[in-house]
Amino acid sequence: MTAASADLAALVEGATVKTAFGQTIAHVAVQHWSAAARQAYDLGCTAFDWLGVEDAGRPGASGVRHAVYLHVLNPETKLGLLLRTEIGDEPLPSVAGLWAGAAWHEREAVEMFGIALTEPAPHLLLPESFTGHPLRKDFVLASRVVRPWPGRLEPGEDGTTAPSRRRTAPPGVPDPSWGPRRLEGDPHA
C-alpha cells in the first residue's frame, strides 16, 4: 500500500494502524467495527472489495478465535483501506448495510468459519443438514479419515522399514528412462 493508504487508515478513529511488508492495516476492536466501517464509507471508500476471515485455530488466552478483514476502496483516489478486528464468541456487526456486496462474504464466513453475525444470515453454500464449519482448522476432512493421506510414505515403502531418501517424481511425471533413446554416434543427439 502507498503512504496515502496509510494516511487514510490513520483517519479511522479508535484504530491502531500497523504497517508490515508494505501493507497497512487499521486494527479496531469488535465494538467499534460498525463505526469504523461507517467512517471508512464516509471517507469515500464506497467500493467494497472483499471481506475475509482468518482462523486462529482455537481461542487463545484473550478468547480470540478469528480475525476478520474488510477491504474497501475509494474509487476517486483509487486508495484502499484494510480494516481488521478480532472476535471470539461474540457476534460480528454486519457491514452489508453499507456495502451490499458484503452480504455474500458475511454469509460465507458464517457457514465456513462458524462466526456469528448480529443479523441472521440465510444459508448460502452448504445444505441445511451439514454439520461443522469446513474452513476451521479443527474441522476433520472425511477424505483424510477414510484413507491415508497421499505422500505419507514413499512409493514402495510399507512403513515398517526406515524411509528411503531417494528422490521421487510427482505423480504423472514419467520415469527418466521413458521416451526416445539417444544412440551413440548420432550427430543430432
Rosetta constraint file for C-alpha pairs under 8 A:
AtomPair CA 1 CA 5 HARMONIC 5.97 0.50
AtomPair CA 1 CA 6 HARMONIC 7.30 0.50
AtomPair CA 1 CA 22 HARMONIC 5.61 0.50
AtomPair CA 1 CA 23 HARMONIC 5.24 0.50
AtomPair CA 1 CA 24 HARMONIC 6.38 0.50
AtomPair CA 1 CA 80 HARMONIC 7.79 0.50
AtomPair CA 2 CA 6 HARMONIC 6.64 0.50
AtomPair CA 2 CA 22 HARMONIC 7.66 0.50
AtomPair CA 3 CA 7 HARMONIC 6.24 0.50
AtomPair CA 4 CA 8 HARMONIC 6.21 0.50
AtomPair CA 4 CA 79 HARMONIC 7.35 0.50
AtomPair CA 5 CA 9 HARMONIC 6.21 0.50
AtomPair CA 5 CA 24 HARMONIC 7.20 0.50
AtomPair CA 5 CA 79 HARMONIC 5.77 0.50
AtomPair CA 5 CA 80 HARMONIC 6.14 0.50
AtomPair CA 5 CA 81 HARMONIC 6.46 0.50
AtomPair CA 6 CA 10 HARMONIC 6.22 0.50
AtomPair CA 6 CA 17 HARMONIC 7.72 0.50
AtomPair CA 6 CA 19 HARMONIC 7.75 0.50
AtomPair CA 6 CA 24 HARMONIC 5.66 0.50
AtomPair CA 6 CA 25 HARMONIC 7.90 0.50
AtomPair CA 7 CA 11 HARMONIC 6.70 0.50
AtomPair CA 8 CA 12 HARMONIC 7.41 0.50
AtomPair CA 8 CA 81 HARMONIC 6.94 0.50
AtomPair CA 9 CA 15 HARMONIC 7.95 0.50
AtomPair CA 9 CA 17 HARMONIC 6.54 0.50
AtomPair CA 9 CA 24 HARMONIC 7.33 0.50
AtomPair CA 9 CA 25 HARMONIC 6.96 0.50
AtomPair CA 9 CA 26 HARMONIC 5.53 0.50
AtomPair CA 9 CA 81 HARMONIC 6.15 0.50
AtomPair CA 9 CA 82 HARMONIC 7.55 0.50
AtomPair CA 10 CA 15 HARMONIC 7.33 0.50
AtomPair CA 10 CA 16 HARMONIC 7.93 0.50
AtomPair CA 10 CA 17 HARMONIC 6.19 0.50
AtomPair CA 10 CA 26 HARMONIC 7.33 0.50
AtomPair CA 12 CA 26 HARMONIC 7.34 0.50
AtomPair CA 12 CA 36 HARMONIC 6.09 0.50
AtomPair CA 12 CA 39 HARMONIC 6.56 0.50
AtomPair CA 12 CA 40 HARMONIC 6.95 0.50
AtomPair CA 13 CA 36 HARMONIC 6.88 0.50
AtomPair CA 13 CA 39 HARMONIC 7.98 0.50
AtomPair CA 14 CA 28 HARMONIC 6.52 0.50
AtomPair CA 14 CA 32 HARMONIC 7.53 0.50
AtomPair CA 14 CA 36 HARMONIC 7.98 0.50
AtomPair CA 15 CA 26 HARMONIC 5.46 0.50
AtomPair CA 15 CA 27 HARMONIC 5.20 0.50
AtomPair CA 15 CA 28 HARMONIC 4.78 0.50
AtomPair CA 15 CA 29 HARMONIC 7.81 0.50
AtomPair CA 15 CA 36 HARMONIC 7.95 0.50
AtomPair CA 16 CA 26 HARMONIC 5.65 0.50
AtomPair CA 16 CA 27 HARMONIC 5.01 0.50
AtomPair CA 16 CA 28 HARMONIC 6.59 0.50
AtomPair CA 17 CA 24 HARMONIC 6.88 0.50
AtomPair CA 17 CA 25 HARMONIC 5.74 0.50
AtomPair CA 17 CA 26 HARMONIC 4.52 0.50
AtomPair CA 17 CA 27 HARMONIC 6.16 0.50
AtomPair CA 18 CA 24 HARMONIC 5.67 0.50
AtomPair CA 18 CA 25 HARMONIC 5.46 0.50
AtomPair CA 18 CA 26 HARMONIC 6.58 0.50
AtomPair CA 18 CA 27 HARMONIC 7.62 0.50
AtomPair CA 19 CA 23 HARMONIC 5.40 0.50
AtomPair CA 19 CA 24 HARMONIC 4.19 0.50
AtomPair CA 19 CA 25 HARMONIC 6.30 0.50
AtomPair CA 20 CA 24 HARMONIC 6.61 0.50
AtomPair CA 24 CA 82 HARMONIC 7.08 0.50
AtomPair CA 25 CA 81 HARMONIC 7.46 0.50
AtomPair CA 25 CA 82 HARMONIC 5.20 0.50
AtomPair CA 25 CA 83 HARMONIC 5.92 0.50
AtomPair CA 25 CA 84 HARMONIC 6.73 0.50
AtomPair CA 26 CA 81 HARMONIC 7.80 0.50
AtomPair CA 26 CA 82 HARMONIC 6.21 0.50
AtomPair CA 26 CA 83 HARMONIC 4.90 0.50
AtomPair CA 26 CA 84 HARMONIC 6.12 0.50
AtomPair CA 27 CA 83 HARMONIC 6.00 0.50
AtomPair CA 27 CA 84 HARMONIC 4.78 0.50
AtomPair CA 27 CA 85 HARMONIC 5.82 0.50
AtomPair CA 28 CA 32 HARMONIC 6.22 0.50
AtomPair CA 28 CA 33 HARMONIC 6.34 0.50
AtomPair CA 28 CA 36 HARMONIC 7.36 0.50
AtomPair CA 28 CA 83 HARMONIC 7.16 0.50
AtomPair CA 28 CA 84 HARMONIC 6.15 0.50
AtomPair CA 28 CA 85 HARMONIC 5.30 0.50
AtomPair CA 29 CA 33 HARMONIC 6.41 0.50
AtomPair CA 29 CA 85 HARMONIC 5.69 0.50
AtomPair CA 29 CA 86 HARMONIC 6.94 0.50
AtomPair CA 30 CA 85 HARMONIC 5.65 0.50
AtomPair CA 30 CA 86 HARMONIC 6.46 0.50
AtomPair CA 30 CA 87 HARMONIC 6.59 0.50
AtomPair CA 30 CA 92 HARMONIC 6.92 0.50
AtomPair CA 30 CA 93 HARMONIC 7.89 0.50
AtomPair CA 32 CA 36 HARMONIC 5.99 0.50
AtomPair CA 33 CA 37 HARMONIC 6.12 0.50
AtomPair CA 33 CA 85 HARMONIC 7.09 0.50
AtomPair CA 33 CA 92 HARMONIC 7.97 0.50
AtomPair CA 33 CA 93 HARMONIC 6.81 0.50
AtomPair CA 34 CA 38 HARMONIC 6.10 0.50
AtomPair CA 34 CA 93 HARMONIC 6.20 0.50
AtomPair CA 34 CA 94 HARMONIC 7.39 0.50
AtomPair CA 34 CA 95 HARMONIC 6.75 0.50
AtomPair CA 35 CA 39 HARMONIC 6.08 0.50
AtomPair CA 36 CA 40 HARMONIC 6.12 0.50
AtomPair CA 36 CA 83 HARMONIC 7.97 0.50
AtomPair CA 37 CA 41 HARMONIC 6.25 0.50
AtomPair CA 37 CA 83 HARMONIC 7.93 0.50
AtomPair CA 37 CA 95 HARMONIC 6.93 0.50
AtomPair CA 37 CA 98 HARMONIC 7.95 0.50
AtomPair CA 38 CA 42 HARMONIC 6.18 0.50
AtomPair CA 38 CA 98 HARMONIC 7.27 0.50
AtomPair CA 39 CA 43 HARMONIC 6.09 0.50
AtomPair CA 40 CA 44 HARMONIC 6.74 0.50
AtomPair CA 40 CA 45 HARMONIC 5.58 0.50
AtomPair CA 40 CA 72 HARMONIC 7.90 0.50
AtomPair CA 40 CA 81 HARMONIC 7.58 0.50
AtomPair CA 41 CA 45 HARMONIC 4.73 0.50
AtomPair CA 41 CA 46 HARMONIC 5.36 0.50
AtomPair CA 41 CA 98 HARMONIC 7.32 0.50
AtomPair CA 42 CA 46 HARMONIC 7.95 0.50
AtomPair CA 43 CA 74 HARMONIC 7.98 0.50
AtomPair CA 44 CA 73 HARMONIC 7.85 0.50
AtomPair CA 44 CA 74 HARMONIC 5.22 0.50
AtomPair CA 44 CA 75 HARMONIC 7.73 0.50
AtomPair CA 44 CA 76 HARMONIC 7.96 0.50
AtomPair CA 45 CA 72 HARMONIC 5.69 0.50
AtomPair CA 45 CA 73 HARMONIC 4.68 0.50
AtomPair CA 45 CA 74 HARMONIC 3.97 0.50
AtomPair CA 45 CA 75 HARMONIC 7.09 0.50
AtomPair CA 45 CA 80 HARMONIC 7.45 0.50
AtomPair CA 45 CA 81 HARMONIC 7.50 0.50
AtomPair CA 46 CA 72 HARMONIC 7.05 0.50
AtomPair CA 46 CA 73 HARMONIC 6.42 0.50
AtomPair CA 46 CA 74 HARMONIC 5.97 0.50
AtomPair CA 46 CA 75 HARMONIC 7.21 0.50
AtomPair CA 46 CA 99 HARMONIC 7.41 0.50
AtomPair CA 47 CA 72 HARMONIC 5.72 0.50
AtomPair CA 47 CA 73 HARMONIC 5.03 0.50
AtomPair CA 47 CA 74 HARMONIC 6.28 0.50
AtomPair CA 47 CA 75 HARMONIC 6.52 0.50
AtomPair CA 47 CA 99 HARMONIC 7.43 0.50
AtomPair CA 48 CA 71 HARMONIC 6.77 0.50
AtomPair CA 48 CA 72 HARMONIC 4.63 0.50
AtomPair CA 48 CA 73 HARMONIC 6.35 0.50
AtomPair CA 48 CA 99 HARMONIC 5.95 0.50
AtomPair CA 48 CA 101 HARMONIC 6.61 0.50
AtomPair CA 48 CA 102 HARMONIC 7.08 0.50
AtomPair CA 49 CA 70 HARMONIC 7.88 0.50
AtomPair CA 49 CA 71 HARMONIC 5.47 0.50
AtomPair CA 49 CA 72 HARMONIC 5.16 0.50
AtomPair CA 49 CA 73 HARMONIC 6.77 0.50
AtomPair CA 50 CA 70 HARMONIC 6.04 0.50
AtomPair CA 50 CA 71 HARMONIC 5.38 0.50
AtomPair CA 50 CA 72 HARMONIC 7.10 0.50
AtomPair CA 50 CA 102 HARMONIC 7.06 0.50
AtomPair CA 50 CA 105 HARMONIC 7.18 0.50
AtomPair CA 51 CA 68 HARMONIC 7.25 0.50
AtomPair CA 51 CA 69 HARMONIC 5.52 0.50
AtomPair CA 51 CA 70 HARMONIC 4.46 0.50
AtomPair CA 51 CA 71 HARMONIC 6.31 0.50
AtomPair CA 51 CA 102 HARMONIC 6.64 0.50
AtomPair CA 51 CA 105 HARMONIC 5.76 0.50
AtomPair CA 51 CA 106 HARMONIC 7.23 0.50
AtomPair CA 52 CA 68 HARMONIC 5.82 0.50
AtomPair CA 52 CA 69 HARMONIC 5.19 0.50
AtomPair CA 52 CA 70 HARMONIC 6.66 0.50
AtomPair CA 52 CA 105 HARMONIC 7.05 0.50
AtomPair CA 52 CA 109 HARMONIC 7.26 0.50
AtomPair CA 53 CA 66 HARMONIC 6.55 0.50
AtomPair CA 53 CA 67 HARMONIC 5.70 0.50
AtomPair CA 53 CA 68 HARMONIC 4.53 0.50
AtomPair CA 53 CA 69 HARMONIC 6.22 0.50
AtomPair CA 53 CA 109 HARMONIC 6.55 0.50
AtomPair CA 53 CA 113 HARMONIC 7.54 0.50
AtomPair CA 54 CA 66 HARMONIC 5.52 0.50
AtomPair CA 54 CA 67 HARMONIC 5.07 0.50
AtomPair CA 54 CA 68 HARMONIC 6.40 0.50
AtomPair CA 55 CA 65 HARMONIC 6.33 0.50
AtomPair CA 55 CA 66 HARMONIC 4.77 0.50
AtomPair CA 55 CA 67 HARMONIC 6.70 0.50
AtomPair CA 55 CA 113 HARMONIC 7.43 0.50
AtomPair CA 55 CA 135 HARMONIC 7.95 0.50
AtomPair CA 55 CA 136 HARMONIC 6.12 0.50
AtomPair CA 55 CA 137 HARMONIC 6.78 0.50
AtomPair CA 56 CA 64 HARMONIC 7.58 0.50
AtomPair CA 56 CA 65 HARMONIC 5.35 0.50
AtomPair CA 56 CA 66 HARMONIC 5.59 0.50
AtomPair CA 56 CA 67 HARMONIC 7.41 0.50
AtomPair CA 56 CA 137 HARMONIC 7.95 0.50
AtomPair CA 57 CA 65 HARMONIC 6.68 0.50
AtomPair CA 57 CA 136 HARMONIC 7.13 0.50
AtomPair CA 57 CA 137 HARMONIC 5.41 0.50
AtomPair CA 57 CA 138 HARMONIC 6.80 0.50
AtomPair CA 58 CA 64 HARMONIC 7.89 0.50
AtomPair CA 58 CA 65 HARMONIC 5.60 0.50
AtomPair CA 59 CA 63 HARMONIC 4.81 0.50
AtomPair CA 59 CA 64 HARMONIC 5.03 0.50
AtomPair CA 59 CA 65 HARMONIC 4.46 0.50
AtomPair CA 59 CA 88 HARMONIC 6.85 0.50
AtomPair CA 60 CA 64 HARMONIC 5.75 0.50
AtomPair CA 60 CA 65 HARMONIC 7.01 0.50
AtomPair CA 63 CA 87 HARMONIC 7.78 0.50
AtomPair CA 63 CA 88 HARMONIC 5.36 0.50
AtomPair CA 63 CA 89 HARMONIC 7.85 0.50
AtomPair CA 64 CA 86 HARMONIC 6.10 0.50
AtomPair CA 64 CA 87 HARMONIC 5.34 0.50
AtomPair CA 64 CA 88 HARMONIC 4.46 0.50
AtomPair CA 65 CA 86 HARMONIC 7.43 0.50
AtomPair CA 65 CA 87 HARMONIC 6.07 0.50
AtomPair CA 65 CA 88 HARMONIC 4.78 0.50
AtomPair CA 65 CA 89 HARMONIC 7.71 0.50
AtomPair CA 66 CA 86 HARMONIC 5.76 0.50
AtomPair CA 66 CA 87 HARMONIC 5.40 0.50
AtomPair CA 66 CA 88 HARMONIC 6.40 0.50
AtomPair CA 66 CA 115 HARMONIC 7.97 0.50
AtomPair CA 67 CA 84 HARMONIC 6.79 0.50
AtomPair CA 67 CA 85 HARMONIC 5.67 0.50
AtomPair CA 67 CA 86 HARMONIC 4.35 0.50
AtomPair CA 67 CA 87 HARMONIC 6.29 0.50
AtomPair CA 68 CA 84 HARMONIC 5.57 0.50
AtomPair CA 68 CA 85 HARMONIC 5.35 0.50
AtomPair CA 68 CA 86 HARMONIC 6.17 0.50
AtomPair CA 68 CA 87 HARMONIC 7.61 0.50
AtomPair CA 69 CA 82 HARMONIC 6.77 0.50
AtomPair CA 69 CA 83 HARMONIC 5.62 0.50
AtomPair CA 69 CA 84 HARMONIC 4.53 0.50
AtomPair CA 69 CA 85 HARMONIC 6.74 0.50
AtomPair CA 70 CA 82 HARMONIC 5.62 0.50
AtomPair CA 70 CA 83 HARMONIC 5.04 0.50
AtomPair CA 70 CA 84 HARMONIC 6.43 0.50
AtomPair CA 71 CA 80 HARMONIC 6.80 0.50
AtomPair CA 71 CA 81 HARMONIC 5.66 0.50
AtomPair CA 71 CA 82 HARMONIC 4.47 0.50
AtomPair CA 71 CA 83 HARMONIC 6.40 0.50
AtomPair CA 72 CA 80 HARMONIC 5.68 0.50
AtomPair CA 72 CA 81 HARMONIC 5.42 0.50
AtomPair CA 72 CA 82 HARMONIC 6.65 0.50
AtomPair CA 73 CA 78 HARMONIC 6.43 0.50
AtomPair CA 73 CA 79 HARMONIC 5.69 0.50
AtomPair CA 73 CA 80 HARMONIC 4.28 0.50
AtomPair CA 73 CA 81 HARMONIC 6.20 0.50
AtomPair CA 74 CA 78 HARMONIC 5.27 0.50
AtomPair CA 74 CA 79 HARMONIC 5.36 0.50
AtomPair CA 74 CA 80 HARMONIC 6.28 0.50
AtomPair CA 75 CA 79 HARMONIC 7.39 0.50
AtomPair CA 87 CA 91 HARMONIC 7.63 0.50
AtomPair CA 87 CA 92 HARMONIC 7.31 0.50
AtomPair CA 89 CA 115 HARMONIC 7.46 0.50
AtomPair CA 89 CA 116 HARMONIC 7.49 0.50
AtomPair CA 90 CA 116 HARMONIC 6.96 0.50
AtomPair CA 91 CA 115 HARMONIC 6.88 0.50
AtomPair CA 91 CA 116 HARMONIC 4.46 0.50
AtomPair CA 91 CA 117 HARMONIC 4.76 0.50
AtomPair CA 91 CA 118 HARMONIC 5.46 0.50
AtomPair CA 92 CA 115 HARMONIC 7.45 0.50
AtomPair CA 92 CA 116 HARMONIC 6.09 0.50
AtomPair CA 92 CA 117 HARMONIC 4.73 0.50
AtomPair CA 92 CA 118 HARMONIC 5.91 0.50
AtomPair CA 93 CA 117 HARMONIC 5.89 0.50
AtomPair CA 93 CA 118 HARMONIC 5.11 0.50
AtomPair CA 93 CA 119 HARMONIC 7.49 0.50
AtomPair CA 94 CA 103 HARMONIC 7.97 0.50
AtomPair CA 94 CA 106 HARMONIC 7.47 0.50
AtomPair CA 94 CA 117 HARMONIC 6.32 0.50
AtomPair CA 94 CA 118 HARMONIC 6.38 0.50
AtomPair CA 94 CA 119 HARMONIC 6.68 0.50
AtomPair CA 95 CA 99 HARMONIC 6.42 0.50
AtomPair CA 95 CA 102 HARMONIC 6.57 0.50
AtomPair CA 95 CA 103 HARMONIC 7.70 0.50
AtomPair CA 96 CA 100 HARMONIC 4.83 0.50
AtomPair CA 96 CA 101 HARMONIC 6.79 0.50
AtomPair CA 96 CA 102 HARMONIC 4.98 0.50
AtomPair CA 96 CA 103 HARMONIC 4.99 0.50
AtomPair CA 99 CA 103 HARMONIC 7.83 0.50
AtomPair CA 101 CA 105 HARMONIC 7.41 0.50
AtomPair CA 102 CA 106 HARMONIC 6.07 0.50
AtomPair CA 103 CA 107 HARMONIC 6.16 0.50
AtomPair CA 104 CA 108 HARMONIC 6.20 0.50
AtomPair CA 104 CA 124 HARMONIC 7.78 0.50
AtomPair CA 105 CA 109 HARMONIC 6.24 0.50
AtomPair CA 106 CA 110 HARMONIC 6.28 0.50
AtomPair CA 106 CA 117 HARMONIC 7.85 0.50
AtomPair CA 106 CA 121 HARMONIC 7.92 0.50
AtomPair CA 107 CA 111 HARMONIC 6.34 0.50
AtomPair CA 107 CA 121 HARMONIC 5.76 0.50
AtomPair CA 107 CA 122 HARMONIC 7.08 0.50
AtomPair CA 107 CA 123 HARMONIC 7.04 0.50
AtomPair CA 107 CA 124 HARMONIC 6.38 0.50
AtomPair CA 108 CA 112 HARMONIC 5.80 0.50
AtomPair CA 108 CA 113 HARMONIC 7.88 0.50
AtomPair CA 108 CA 124 HARMONIC 6.75 0.50
AtomPair CA 108 CA 125 HARMONIC 7.27 0.50
AtomPair CA 109 CA 113 HARMONIC 5.28 0.50
AtomPair CA 109 CA 114 HARMONIC 6.70 0.50
AtomPair CA 109 CA 115 HARMONIC 6.38 0.50
AtomPair CA 110 CA 114 HARMONIC 4.76 0.50
AtomPair CA 110 CA 115 HARMONIC 4.91 0.50
AtomPair CA 110 CA 116 HARMONIC 6.11 0.50
AtomPair CA 110 CA 117 HARMONIC 7.31 0.50
AtomPair CA 110 CA 121 HARMONIC 7.60 0.50
AtomPair CA 111 CA 115 HARMONIC 7.76 0.50
AtomPair CA 111 CA 123 HARMONIC 7.26 0.50
AtomPair CA 111 CA 124 HARMONIC 7.59 0.50
AtomPair CA 111 CA 125 HARMONIC 7.49 0.50
AtomPair CA 111 CA 126 HARMONIC 7.21 0.50
AtomPair CA 111 CA 133 HARMONIC 6.11 0.50
AtomPair CA 112 CA 133 HARMONIC 4.67 0.50
AtomPair CA 112 CA 134 HARMONIC 5.34 0.50
AtomPair CA 112 CA 135 HARMONIC 5.18 0.50
AtomPair CA 112 CA 136 HARMONIC 7.14 0.50
AtomPair CA 113 CA 133 HARMONIC 5.26 0.50
AtomPair CA 113 CA 134 HARMONIC 6.99 0.50
AtomPair CA 113 CA 135 HARMONIC 5.62 0.50
AtomPair CA 113 CA 136 HARMONIC 5.48 0.50
AtomPair CA 114 CA 132 HARMONIC 7.89 0.50
AtomPair CA 114 CA 133 HARMONIC 5.80 0.50
AtomPair CA 117 CA 121 HARMONIC 7.42 0.50
AtomPair CA 123 CA 127 HARMONIC 7.45 0.50
AtomPair CA 123 CA 128 HARMONIC 7.27 0.50
AtomPair CA 126 CA 130 HARMONIC 6.39 0.50
AtomPair CA 132 CA 139 HARMONIC 6.98 0.50
AtomPair CA 133 CA 139 HARMONIC 6.54 0.50
AtomPair CA 134 CA 139 HARMONIC 5.73 0.50
AtomPair CA 134 CA 141 HARMONIC 7.89 0.50
AtomPair CA 135 CA 139 HARMONIC 7.04 0.50
AtomPair CA 140 CA 144 HARMONIC 7.66 0.50
AtomPair CA 140 CA 145 HARMONIC 7.76 0.50
AtomPair CA 141 CA 145 HARMONIC 6.84 0.50
AtomPair CA 142 CA 146 HARMONIC 6.23 0.50
AtomPair CA 143 CA 147 HARMONIC 6.46 0.50
AtomPair CA 144 CA 148 HARMONIC 6.04 0.50
AtomPair CA 144 CA 149 HARMONIC 5.71 0.50
AtomPair CA 148 CA 152 HARMONIC 7.44 0.50
AtomPair CA 153 CA 157 HARMONIC 6.13 0.50
AtomPair CA 153 CA 158 HARMONIC 7.54 0.50
AtomPair CA 153 CA 159 HARMONIC 6.95 0.50
AtomPair CA 153 CA 163 HARMONIC 7.53 0.50
AtomPair CA 154 CA 163 HARMONIC 7.19 0.50
AtomPair CA 154 CA 164 HARMONIC 7.01 0.50
AtomPair CA 154 CA 168 HARMONIC 7.95 0.50
AtomPair CA 157 CA 161 HARMONIC 7.29 0.50
AtomPair CA 157 CA 163 HARMONIC 7.00 0.50
AtomPair CA 157 CA 164 HARMONIC 7.73 0.50
AtomPair CA 159 CA 163 HARMONIC 7.58 0.50
AtomPair CA 169 CA 173 HARMONIC 6.03 0.50
AtomPair CA 169 CA 174 HARMONIC 7.84 0.50
AtomPair CA 169 CA 175 HARMONIC 7.75 0.50
AtomPair CA 174 CA 178 HARMONIC 6.50 0.50
AtomPair CA 182 CA 186 HARMONIC 7.27 0.50
AtomPair CA 182 CA 189 HARMONIC 5.92 0.50
AtomPair CA 183 CA 189 HARMONIC 7.32 0.50
